[in-house]
């Protein structure tokens, strides 16, 4: 769970001037999905872009794609780096309120059920709800950690949106994930390569495997998975 981010990075500032007509603003930028600047700290953004650029260069991406720049569709984590207000006002407040309410309810029911066994079933239901709330808090907590330096960020690209004179919507999702993996391997401290599976929906065993994978992800605190058609742009036959 992170914030959707569009990352545009070039080899150097000369490329930025040639392609985008922008001068003296670094080698790229990170935008939210609504087009706003992701980083408020320009020094941090500059350091971030330099690390992304370094991974692209060392992986041979620019040479392979015959380009001097790239636009990537990504998730940038931790989530709370950009969504702290949302986390505090919605997710965290729900978890806190539910925990307080259920703690009081369970405490009363535990005492009352001693003299009234009929309340035992109600107590058990509240204990189940308590466990569900704990899992809820744990789920979003897995994607939130303190952000003080560049080392605290994780970038998970999943689409190569555009390069010089080319958009890549004609390529399937497997192609995108495999080409992105080579970039991620260059700097695993910053990049996060996304695990994926290709499932034939006509294959019962394969669909069962996908369901088991989803259950394992969520049982271990993950938020789940995204299901996409194989092709980037799916057209009806």
PyMOL commands that set and color helices and strands:
alter all, ss='L'
color gray80, all
select helices_A, chain A and resi 13-20+42-58+61-64+80-115+117-141+150-152+173-186+204-219
alter helices_A, ss='H'
color red, helices_A
select strands_A, chain A and resi 3-10+28-32+69-77+154-163+166-167
alter strands_A, ss='S'
color yellow, strands_A
deselect
rebuild
show_as cartoon
